[in-house]
């Protein structure tokens, strides 16, 4: 699996840990920044670039997911979700990590680096990566409605 990762300063050490661990597991991991610690960094560009890479890979038929990290993960999730085709989900426990994929076919996971230990975050990400989309008709329908709005601005009842 190809994985695109981005963070802010709060998740920098965690991102380095995840890159090492996910690479050991055989994933192809791309780091979208930052490259060094800056407590005043602006995460949106890092997260948007990671999200753009996920969309580009998926459109090219490459199996890819994204990871965005921050103190809480909220801002990073918001930034990633501004990219057309991204469904970024904030995960804070095993259930939300799995359901993000199972019900929402999320292609980016957001996690708060200040909310969990490194091992807890790794477990959430491993669960997210391993969980397939259910393909349940109701979930496909709902995701489709979000996609229509994203493309056209039309709200489908």
C-alpha positions in Angstrom: 0.0 0.0 0.0 1.2 3.5 -0.8 0.7 5.9 2.2 1.0 9.6 2.1 1.7 11.2 5.5 1.7 14.9 6.7 1.8 16.6 10.0 2.3 19.8 11.9 5.0 20.3 14.5 3.0 18.5 17.2 3.1 15.3 15.2 6.6 15.5 13.8 8.2 12.8 16.0 5.1 10.6 15.7 5.3 10.9 11.9 8.9 9.8 11.9 8.0 6.8 14.1 5.1 5.9 11.8 7.2 6.2 8.6 9.7 3.7 10.1 7.1 1.3 11.3 4.9 1.3 8.2 7.9 1.0 6.0 9.0 -2.1 8.0 5.5 -3.5 7.3 6.1 -3.2 3.6 4.2 0.0 2.9 5.6 2.6 0.5 5.4 5.8 2.6 5.8 9.3 1.3 6.5 12.2 3.7 4.8 15.5 2.7 6.3 17.4 5.6 7.4 19.2 7.5 11.0 18.3 7.2 12.0 19.9 10.5 10.5 21.1 13.7 9.0 24.6 13.6 6.5 25.4 16.4 5.0 28.1 14.1 4.6 25.9 11.0 1.4 26.0 9.0 0.1 22.5 8.5 -2.5 23.1 5.7 0.0 22.9 2.8 1.5 19.7 4.2 -1.9 18.1 4.6 -3.3 19.3 1.3 -0.3 18.0 -0.5 -0.6 14.6 1.1 -4.3 14.6 0.2 -3.6 15.6 -3.4 -1.1 12.7 -3.7 -3.7 10.2 -2.4 -6.3 11.4 -5.0 -3.7 11.3 -7.8 -2.6 7.8 -6.9 -6.2 6.5 -6.6 -7.1 8.1 -9.9 -4.1 6.3 -11.4 -5.2 3.0 -10.0 -2.6 2.9 -7.3 -3.8 1.6 -3.9 -3.2 4.6 -1.6 -4.3 6.1 1.7 -3.3 9.1 3.7 -2.4 10.0 7.3 -2.5 13.5 8.7 -1.4 14.3 12.2 -1.6 17.3 14.5 -2.1 18.1 18.2 -5.7 17.1 18.0 -6.0 16.1 14.3 -8.9 18.4 13.7 -7.3 21.1 11.7 -5.4 18.6 9.6 -8.6 16.7 8.9 -10.3 19.9 7.8 -7.4 20.8 5.5 -7.3 17.3 3.9 -11.1 17.4 3.4 -10.8 20.5 1.2 -9.3 18.4 -1.6 -11.9 17.0 -4.0 -12.1 13.2 -3.6 -10.8 13.1 -0.1 -12.9 11.6 2.8 -10.7 12.3 5.8 -11.9 10.9 9.2 -10.7 11.8 12.6 -10.0 8.6 14.6 -9.7 8.5 18.3 -10.4 4.8 19.1 -10.5 1.4 17.4 -14.1 1.7 16.4 -13.8 5.1 14.7 -10.7 3.9 12.9 -12.5 0.9 11.5 -15.8 2.6 10.8 -14.1 5.3 8.9 -13.1 2.7 6.3 -16.1 0.3 6.7 -18.9 2.8 6.4 -17.3 5.9 4.9 -14.6 4.5 2.6 -12.3 7.2 4.1 -9.1 7.5 2.3 -7.3 9.7 4.9 -7.1 9.1 8.6 -6.5 12.1 11.0 -5.1 11.4 14.4 -4.3 13.7 17.4 -0.6 13.2 18.3 -1.1 14.8 21.7 -4.1 12.5 22.4 -2.4 9.0 22.2 0.8 7.2 22.7 2.9 6.2 19.6 1.8 2.6 19.9 -1.9 3.6 20.2 -1.6 5.7 17.0 0.1 2.9 15.2 -2.7 0.5 16.2 -5.3 3.0 15.0 -3.6 3.4 11.6 -3.0 -0.4 11.2 -6.8 -1.0 11.8 -7.7 1.8 9.4 -5.4 0.4 6.7 -6.6 -3.2 7.2 -10.3 -2.4 7.2 -12.0 -2.8 3.8 -15.0 -0.7 2.7 -18.1 -2.7 3.2 -19.6 -1.9 -0.2 -23.0 -1.9 1.6 -25.6 -0.2 -0.7 -26.6 2.4 1.9 -23.0 3.5 2.4 -22.3 3.6 -1.3 -25.4 5.7 -1.8 -24.5 8.2 1.0 -20.9 8.6 -0.2 -22.3 9.1 -3.7 -24.5 12.0 -2.5 -21.5 13.6 -0.8 -19.6 13.2 -4.1 -22.4 14.8 -6.1 -22.4 17.8 -3.8 -18.6 18.0 -4.0 -18.7 18.1 -7.8 -21.9 20.1 -8.5 -23.0 21.9 -5.3 -26.4 20.1 -5.6 -27.9 18.5 -2.5 -29.5 15.1 -3.4 -32.3 14.1 -1.1 
